[in-house]
């Protein structure tokens, strides 16, 4: 094995400012400094080497030295003699991510783009193929899948969402702390075997490994965050810690329901790294998160219908809801690179969540016609009631889940053309769950029992003599344990065909699991195998184009929520949903106005069997847990990104999707995520005469989703759609100082960047609906879908400062 050492340090200019993108090279090996000027390079030991430091704007520096085996040598060169002018250089190349069809998102974009729930998910929703119609939620659907079909990794460690969340209002903070992020990669389908067993997408996030001390704060009317980075003197230890607090009152109090409502969310995350030697490194990622959701609705009036026949739902509430979500997460990761071509990784993580959902809410409602006569004294009020009634909802739901993972991965570079990757993982899920939910509905003073009880009820014409029963009643206690073993192996190869370059990836995943339930018979042991492949070719053309085809067989073994049926009872033998993917894409890099641009277009098709059908109520998914359907999804996505304004990245995206399902051979109907058209825009600009003043625009347009159906109704009878989702968030920021804009003011001297901004959420004050509330008309016996509207226009002030 090779004798190696490591050289590292920080490169400064003559004014002691760190220099980014300095090339540090030894022979044919090299690296670049990051934005803090830090570099680290593994070099040969026990022989004389020449180290060259070069940058397009500075004179090169060279040192000659000899290092001992495993020695960490620190060197801090100072580069000077600035060159007057060097034109911009763009290298499109064929990076690994481009070949794999992975979208990379700049963390700076994530932190600056405005949104009601700012963060990584906020930016994802502007990408083609990613759909969401709820700005309060971090949930998203990809190419016809649902919210439970997306993989999320942080530093190669899988992270999870809470189980009992019913509404976007309850979600609060995403797991990912954007102020700690270094790299974000996203794949919307056709991903490699090394990623896990989900049907739709992969979000792969890497946290920053600090190189020097830094600190930052963000504060707004909706909360704030603080981040601290530290490094030991010998560069072996580093730590980044972030604290966040969020209060959604500003957003939720803008909704049509008047409430006494102050939801609060807080978390602490830390990443500790230890470089034991040039070969071995360790890290720990920890998170503590607590969400409190105290909700006391007062009144609501929703106007809907048509201009000629306006209708309103007026509701007066009594009662409250108190929910809590406490999450503890810890993960250890060790990387052993025993030579330049071979690497092993060991990962162990534990996720523990305690969740409670308690509410007793009485809603007394009137459904009636609205006085539309402008000159009338009762203009805008309900003057004729079509239906009156009340609804009493009760829940005492508790869940305690403990998930443990242990994983080993290997990476081996056989030669310059061939690589092999493999991994094996053990997972144990232990869930204790109690569900007590019931709902009593009366209309015009007469109680409505559940239709499935098949009691004859034609009140008020004849007296009802059947037993009293709630309209909905779910009671279940589940003690469920799931043991899983999964693994993968894949082969990567790059070669040439004449003057054309090509890349291949072939892999296979296996997954075995068994569900055990203390209150029922254990499930059968099940096993699935998932072959996957990718092929990319870059023709030797004048135009910089790359073509890809990828796909395979994808399985999603059921997670706990997919095992629970409509009554909350675990069905231990639910099968894995199976999907055959085919993705064909083109990647075209070019220059426009002498600036770099890229157009990526993809066509895809999915054939899904053993479908576990579901309904969506806000963001809560209820599965039928019987694998009684088949489905398909196909569509086309396109994204054009580049420097529409010099020095800033913006993009336009478009998506077309159609997805339908066939339950028990009754015919195809739209799936709950059948969102046909999508347009997204993320745009950054600044004033040429005032470069300190910057503007950010986040715009999303989605055609309407299916509006669902009333409880116990046949979804084949309800194929109505919600109105189109239209939302624009804009941010204005004045930058006092950053890495491009410097300031001579003394009070700004300690800061690396400092900015103050104004954000306007829902700029055009569009009324967007998330779901329908179904209300019965006692006279016509029909049911009306009353839209539940989301947030209106909201203003926010934001401060960002970093040391």
Steps between C-alpha positions, in 0.01 A plus 500: 500500500611854424690705762300822540489820704275806495564870449236753604455862593339831407614717206479878550559808288723790604207650696447178701180413316446131411519416129250263343574262207879493536628185328735295718679233300768234544577330171171381353311528831330818610224679687349847536451730799147559620342838566687520833834447324545153657659211312595142582688262268633149541858480363775235469716455810869421549607673178560852376192671353431835336179672608364773273238759606343677202209735432397697191518831693824445693856397438573135568691378804710182523652306787716187502480271800516141623234367738496201728244220478158609643638848577258797508697797365346847540604774257344847468630673185424865416439578130548853364566707184140508380444478125290787364235311301420140413188412300252243636561135414217246483573128501193285439680166490335171585482496878380194686173671597429598143550142384271366774226754427525659845393862555734698727364802687723777632455538881517879458190484280322291764573755771401809301191400302182611687223262596239451769691189608847598381761230460600219267144383439399855409751498211420139400142604429623720215664201326322308223330182612469619862147592607353660810189709562562587865748773589477413872630148440847365425335200331526457126397249236719399206374376164173357625626357829379607843672662799617164637688397187805729525840411647685766702863457608722731705868397484385162359272447802130449433273741687126472571191717530250492792227238475184675628522828308157579350541861396778712355437739790639237737826431319718795598864436423645269240768265635764666281662812642580703188768702679704183546471374142795475262353299213152398380435238230156396378385221267137479385517142374710225346750524787774247572484184710711656779198709599225343705163344438255774409309554178539868417808707584826545692612815683866464598631772734853552630572718803798731509833392649631822663850623415517800733294679764179659374165606642174626357150602595173537315197675648154577366143553619455119479796400715873475471809282496862507614792296367851460640798327334824413676823319415774374729850639470634186332199481262415149622176600676223714357142575598202683357193557718172664407205612712167591342168637624192556289159652575239459227246741651564761234399253227218300653326804646468632144264214416124525484449322835534738795698330775691535821803327356871512571682197362869484595778276375861475615797276438874462562733321260870431526759334279834400657786382278825336607781425253696235686754468217528536127321166469236504771231755588200500737191717529187536715176661387243578770162669503241590765172640371180601676182623332207636700172563329229667710194582292175665612274585205232768545308575179519444126313617191585352162334644189484278193256409225448720195445871439133441424453256789744582782503261795673532837590271784491673840650311794521581872749288694543393859786292642871468425779279370832429672766305313864429587780342299833427670773352281848377597747396235863390518736344247865393495692469177853376442694506172813288455694559177771237520651611168426742219268256321311331782268640763272356769220678687324400823175674597273449802199717582208513743177695451251537787174691473225554758185650356161589643193635327221610736195701399134560579347748258131577452414671171147641458436594141255664261509438127302754307453753226685832520336837445679631188305826477762774547246753629351262756560538874569126520748499210747210538297324771316168483132581454359155421625180659515183297643296783583534866673262731798427718805281507680384813849359441703320766845341498743357752778365279842404637798359314847399615740377231862387524694429180855361500726467195845342458670510163831420328600632158795441272648690206772351282665658198630208295662724239438833331196358323340265751353548848306267727273606788313285747317524830299305755259643758298373797196694623273442796180700543314480831170692505246532780185669376158574653224645281176635650309718253129557465278753333131570559303692235146625516309678226194711582503347848511138387802279568660335197641150557776359284368389159691171522282394795213464252236635740185634334483873571260727312443763766311729538228312309511189720644454850837330524489188717854366443781521756690826554841486337767757408542594138865395519659283768858370498649318795815293478808416702803374311830367634691443179857389436653489152840344430666577168818398322587675176805526280629606162784451257573709194760528225606831341690512171613776265640446153519630147323403181711645224530865598187489716505454879252282687423397858317196636357410837347162577378409847263291704332543840348239727263556793363247749255591777248354742227675702423379850199631692439415865123527454464278193663230292852577376545577134683285252865552419517686167786561260535716188785556257544820302727518191585851374718650229618824339671575171631840389682604185667827406548522122808671368296788364566870490193545716544390862226237528458190711227234463382268778270204538432347841249282674435166656271335747433696819333362812368679807462260793231643729599738779280510812241745369452288188412203718209676674161470334214751519409378848857538626559125525837364381479253211832311529500345151476815291720450193766729366376731226681425174587753231680465167678827411623622163661846474647648180673837524715755323746741662608797283755757623549813294581870516252780453603865518851359576360353821456128594159331470370146521181337372405163649197316364367160610217270394394224740258212541409292807293184514396429862348180636393379846397861560408589858225753427446795731319827559662830598340728760718813507836322542379188683493187290261216580585172329259219420781250565372237259710534179182492295595722205737566215606841369715685252669839472661669204613850420759745376721739698725784383720748683701790360747653742786744467610859545202693368649781708884499505639344817170345618334165433131482407284235339169429330341157526206326338338166569216294356370201696218251472451227759199272545412187695268207448345351814374143471466529119233772527680727253760774523437818701734783598732432792501758787831641363387538138620858454508543124699819432771673698695821440775618733719807503791586724651835408775715648578856398676814619507865400806574282534848651433374853661152515428486875126477428391149398167346408395133526183355348352156564196421284305175468192415296338154518173387350248376756523168678204264541288636785441171678169353606285497816559237766374156396420627149606318185794694348376395154199729559711804598747611236480875561821705510618786716575834338846559359774574751666839432756652728773763476741588782738792457791620710685832497839510666752775559846349536727712717787255459575158350781320314442723195392828660746651746445789740730747675260555791657406831193335647497251208864401541431185713244366249566298186147577383215712631162560334151623583197398299125522451301194388148494359336158505213436256570827320178498294284382793373191316248275672645148490319198640663194653194272544121505507276483807188307405173645634156341459199692368210359702239591236661364185702228677802614293844577637700814427875508480594813695862596426745540789704802402865559584686817596436848364758775436750531785795737558821397676826675592825300502853565629803288402847546652813281500836539666 
